[in-house]
Amino acid sequence: MLQVWALAGIPEITPGTDLVAAIADAAAGTLEDGDILVVTSKIVSKAEDRIIAAEGREDAITAETVRVVASRVTPNGGTTRIVQSRLGIVAAAAGVDASNTPSGTILLLPEDPDASARALAAGLREKFGVEVGVLISDTLGRAWREGQTDHAIGAGGVHVFEDLRGATDAEGRPLSVTMPCVADELAGAADLVKGKTARLPVAVVRGRADLVGSLDLPGARSIVRPLESDMFRLGADEAYAEGYEAGLSAR
């Protein structure tokens, strides 16, 4: 049976906060082998002092961007940029976020979410003597669908995929491409109990101990689709413009 609950008692996180200690205090006496903690990226960013002044948002987005996927002018005269960040993640504004931050500030994503997740998992394992995994989550939009959901952007001691290739379905037919991204599924489930405004930034998932393993497991960076196999690497207008220019050059 899968159980998911939010940890109460996490204090306001500031630069330099010991996240292992803060989470351990809130989780005292409750963690078991195989538990997976899903930690909102915002508190990791705050602890790592990834905080900058709000007026530097556009420059920060540019600095975090390695590739522009699409850019559109909004009705209010602003610009929405969908970009691939230096972490490989494709998201609006490179994940630079102004929600749930102190007034006049914005947050960058953690410097290395996988390293942060592994450090948290290692610290909690040492603290409690139980083998737990850690996912760091962030809210992302999705191509072709309205709305947002949480995804895993960092993983420590957790299998991010459940590889079912080579198994059979309920009718006995072989599965050739089925590889659920369980890290994203768990991040979405955890968001149901953490919420966006309840100040509950950490959730515990119990019931998938099969996904918990070595701290050397591939992190969430392995979820990012390689560019060479990305069939949708550009926005529609950008792809059209690139094709048009290629056609002119070929004349």
Secondary structure by P-SEA (a helix, b strand, c coil): cbbbbbbccccccccccaaaaaaaaaacccccccbbbbbcaaaaaaaacccccccaaaaaaaaacccccccccccccbbbbbccccccccccccccccccccccccccccccaaaaaaaaaaaaaaacccbbbbbbbbbbccccccbbbbbbccccccccccccccccccccccccccccaaaaaaaaaaaaaacccccccbbbbccccccccccccccccccccccccccccccaaaaaaaaaaaaaaac
